[in-house]
Amino acid sequence: MARHAEPRNPRRSALLKAGLTVTAAGAAVLGAGAAAQAAAPVPLPVDSLSRTDAAAAGAGALGGVTHGLGPLTRLQLDPLANTGVDPLDNGLGTQVADFRPVGTNLVTDHVTKGGAVADLPVAGPLTQGLLP
């Protein structure tokens, strides 16, 4: 089979040369950046590692957790709460003779009525320390 040569297109060859030039310049910049990064690490003072204050570190960590998780305790747990299509809004109850009726709604109403973690009977008081 004979191979057909395409006619030279000056615009195409100019674009090809420009692309190769940009690629070479990018490789040079990345190579210079990698060389600068590998130059010399900055030494840490040894005495700064031995002067750690555990109480300050613990307080800082607790403060970060408080500000990070505190608002999450107020988010609504069930996105479909107080709607007609909430699959969690169902309950089972019974009453024996003259005793008070007992049902599962006592436990699930906090969630199905739009409650948050802070509104739950057991977990709520535990999260009160996390609120900002």
C-alpha atoms as a printed R data frame, in Angstrom:
    type eleno elety resid chain resno       x      y      z
1   ATOM     1    CA   MET     A     1   0.000  0.000  0.000
2   ATOM     2    CA   ALA     A     2   1.205  3.420 -0.837
3   ATOM     3    CA   ARG     A     3   1.338  5.908  1.951
4   ATOM     4    CA   HIS     A     4  -0.172  9.228  1.099
5   ATOM     5    CA   ALA     A     5   1.557 12.226  2.491
6   ATOM     6    CA   GLU     A     6  -0.631 15.032  3.720
7   ATOM     7    CA   PRO     A     7   0.154 18.490  2.413
8   ATOM     8    CA   ARG     A     8   1.968 20.692  4.919
9   ATOM     9    CA   ASN     A     9  -0.253 23.063  6.795
10  ATOM    10    CA   PRO     A    10   1.675 26.073  8.151
11  ATOM    11    CA   ARG     A    11  -0.941 26.778 10.818
12  ATOM    12    CA   ARG     A    12  -0.816 23.202 12.108
13  ATOM    13    CA   SER     A    13   2.976 23.150 12.286
14  ATOM    14    CA   ALA     A    14   2.999 26.514 14.114
15  ATOM    15    CA   LEU     A    15   0.504 25.177 16.685
16  ATOM    16    CA   LEU     A    16   2.591 22.022 17.088
17  ATOM    17    CA   LYS     A    17   5.756 24.051 17.706
18  ATOM    18    CA   ALA     A    18   3.940 26.302 20.205
19  ATOM    19    CA   GLY     A    19   2.579 23.275 22.064
20  ATOM    20    CA   LEU     A    20   6.011 21.673 22.280
21  ATOM    21    CA   THR     A    21   7.495 24.951 23.522
22  ATOM    22    CA   VAL     A    22   4.861 25.276 26.278
23  ATOM    23    CA   THR     A    23   5.397 21.649 27.286
24  ATOM    24    CA   ALA     A    24   9.151 22.110 27.516
25  ATOM    25    CA   ALA     A    25   8.739 25.304 29.552
26  ATOM    26    CA   GLY     A    26   6.344 23.547 31.936
27  ATOM    27    CA   ALA     A    27   8.766 20.665 32.408
28  ATOM    28    CA   ALA     A    28  11.567 23.125 33.162
29  ATOM    29    CA   VAL     A    29   9.454 24.955 35.758
30  ATOM    30    CA   LEU     A    30   8.415 21.697 37.442
31  ATOM    31    CA   GLY     A    31  11.990 20.466 37.432
32  ATOM    32    CA   ALA     A    32  13.187 23.684 39.051
33  ATOM    33    CA   GLY     A    33  10.455 23.445 41.698
34  ATOM    34    CA   ALA     A    34  11.376 19.858 42.536
35  ATOM    35    CA   ALA     A    35  15.049 20.802 42.827
36  ATOM    36    CA   ALA     A    36  14.217 23.708 45.141
37  ATOM    37    CA   GLN     A    37  12.060 21.489 47.309
38  ATOM    38    CA   ALA     A    38  14.774 18.882 47.671
39  ATOM    39    CA   ALA     A    39  17.444 21.463 48.477
40  ATOM    40    CA   ALA     A    40  17.768 21.415 52.256
41  ATOM    41    CA   PRO     A    41  15.227 20.679 54.978
42  ATOM    42    CA   VAL     A    42  14.834 23.258 57.730
43  ATOM    43    CA   PRO     A    43  15.956 21.706 61.028
44  ATOM    44    CA   LEU     A    44  13.575 21.894 63.971
45  ATOM    45    CA   PRO     A    45  14.992 23.021 67.276
46  ATOM    46    CA   VAL     A    46  15.316 19.996 69.538
47  ATOM    47    CA   ASP     A    47  14.285 21.899 72.676
48  ATOM    48    CA   SER     A    48  10.859 22.751 71.173
49  ATOM    49    CA   LEU     A    49  10.030 19.042 71.062
50  ATOM    50    CA   SER     A    50  10.775 18.563 74.725
51  ATOM    51    CA   ARG     A    51   8.712 21.546 75.927
52  ATOM    52    CA   THR     A    52   5.250 20.214 75.098
53  ATOM    53    CA   ASP     A    53   2.469 21.302 77.409
54  ATOM    54    CA   ALA     A    54   0.003 18.412 77.596
55  ATOM    55    CA   ALA     A    55  -2.690 20.499 79.304
56  ATOM    56    CA   ALA     A    56  -2.581 23.168 76.600
57  ATOM    57    CA   ALA     A    57  -2.604 20.524 73.878
58  ATOM    58    CA   GLY     A    58  -5.619 18.811 75.458
59  ATOM    59    CA   ALA     A    59  -7.472 22.096 75.856
60  ATOM    60    CA   GLY     A    60  -6.788 22.980 72.239
61  ATOM    61    CA   ALA     A    61  -8.000 19.595 71.026
62  ATOM    62    CA   LEU     A    62 -11.156 19.827 73.145
63  ATOM    63    CA   GLY     A    63 -11.812 23.339 71.865
64  ATOM    64    CA   GLY     A    64 -11.494 22.126 68.286
65  ATOM    65    CA   VAL     A    65 -13.876 19.248 68.888
66  ATOM    66    CA   THR     A    66 -16.345 21.573 70.628
67  ATOM    67    CA   HIS     A    67 -16.420 24.028 67.759
68  ATOM    68    CA   GLY     A    68 -16.460 21.277 65.138
69  ATOM    69    CA   LEU     A    69 -19.091 18.959 66.598
70  ATOM    70    CA   GLY     A    70 -21.189 21.381 68.634
71  ATOM    71    CA   PRO     A    71 -23.350 22.598 65.738
72  ATOM    72    CA   LEU     A    72 -23.854 19.015 64.559
73  ATOM    73    CA   THR     A    73 -25.775 18.207 67.733
74  ATOM    74    CA   ARG     A    74 -28.533 20.593 66.579
75  ATOM    75    CA   LEU     A    75 -29.050 19.087 63.106
76  ATOM    76    CA   GLN     A    76 -32.348 17.321 62.492
77  ATOM    77    CA   LEU     A    77 -31.748 13.562 62.561
78  ATOM    78    CA   ASP     A    78 -34.632 12.501 60.303
79  ATOM    79    CA   PRO     A    79 -34.847 14.561 57.097
80  ATOM    80    CA   LEU     A    80 -38.410 13.339 56.476
81  ATOM    81    CA   ALA     A    81 -39.659 14.214 59.976
82  ATOM    82    CA   ASN     A    82 -43.094 15.875 60.207
83  ATOM    83    CA   THR     A    83 -43.973 14.808 56.662
84  ATOM    84    CA   GLY     A    84 -46.593 12.350 55.504
85  ATOM    85    CA   VAL     A    85 -44.014 10.080 53.918
86  ATOM    86    CA   ASP     A    86 -41.730  9.464 56.906
87  ATOM    87    CA   PRO     A    87 -41.094  5.690 57.069
88  ATOM    88    CA   LEU     A    88 -39.863  5.983 60.668
89  ATOM    89    CA   ASP     A    89 -43.130  7.518 61.883
90  ATOM    90    CA   ASN     A    90 -44.846  4.321 62.826
91  ATOM    91    CA   GLY     A    91 -45.355  2.772 66.188
92  ATOM    92    CA   LEU     A    92 -46.691 -0.200 68.011
93  ATOM    93    CA   GLY     A    93 -48.600  0.020 71.252
94  ATOM    94    CA   THR     A    94 -50.528 -2.154 73.630
95  ATOM    95    CA   GLN     A    95 -52.563 -1.883 76.794
96  ATOM    96    CA   VAL     A    96 -53.221 -4.623 79.272
97  ATOM    97    CA   ALA     A    97 -56.290 -4.290 81.483
98  ATOM    98    CA   ASP     A    98 -56.237 -1.007 83.457
99  ATOM    99    CA   PHE     A    99 -52.494 -0.379 83.107
100 ATOM   100    CA   ARG     A   100 -51.099  2.565 81.209
101 ATOM   101    CA   PRO     A   101 -50.670  1.932 77.492
102 ATOM   102    CA   VAL     A   102 -47.126  1.193 76.400
103 ATOM   103    CA   GLY     A   103 -45.816  1.831 72.905
104 ATOM   104    CA   THR     A   104 -42.734  2.373 70.835
105 ATOM   105    CA   ASN     A   105 -43.639  6.016 70.145
106 ATOM   106    CA   LEU     A   106 -42.190  6.945 73.531
107 ATOM   107    CA   VAL     A   107 -38.777  6.119 72.126
108 ATOM   108    CA   THR     A   108 -39.126  7.160 68.471
109 ATOM   109    CA   ASP     A   109 -41.070 10.431 68.818
110 ATOM   110    CA   HIS     A   110 -37.920 12.451 69.480
111 ATOM   111    CA   VAL     A   111 -36.567 11.518 66.069
112 ATOM   112    CA   THR     A   112 -39.800 11.461 64.037
113 ATOM   113    CA   LYS     A   113 -40.907 14.881 65.281
114 ATOM   114    CA   GLY     A   114 -37.745 16.577 64.003
115 ATOM   115    CA   GLY     A   115 -35.480 16.236 66.996
116 ATOM   116    CA   ALA     A   116 -31.705 16.507 67.017
117 ATOM   117    CA   VAL     A   117 -29.058 14.618 68.979
118 ATOM   118    CA   ALA     A   118 -29.237 17.257 71.719
119 ATOM   119    CA   ASP     A   119 -32.984 16.509 72.132
120 ATOM   120    CA   LEU     A   120 -32.567 12.770 72.729
121 ATOM   121    CA   PRO     A   121 -33.188 11.663 76.321
122 ATOM   122    CA   VAL     A   122 -29.881  9.834 76.886
123 ATOM   123    CA   ALA     A   123 -27.484 11.346 74.341
124 ATOM   124    CA   GLY     A   124 -28.770 14.913 74.755
125 ATOM   125    CA   PRO     A   125 -27.336 15.564 78.213
126 ATOM   126    CA   LEU     A   126 -24.016 14.080 77.103
127 ATOM   127    CA   THR     A   127 -23.768 16.537 74.227
128 ATOM   128    CA   GLN     A   128 -24.553 19.608 76.345
129 ATOM   129    CA   GLY     A   129 -20.841 20.002 77.044
130 ATOM   130    CA   LEU     A   130 -20.160 20.158 73.291
131 ATOM   131    CA   LEU     A   131 -22.481 23.055 72.555
132 ATOM   132    CA   PRO     A   132 -20.672 26.321 71.854
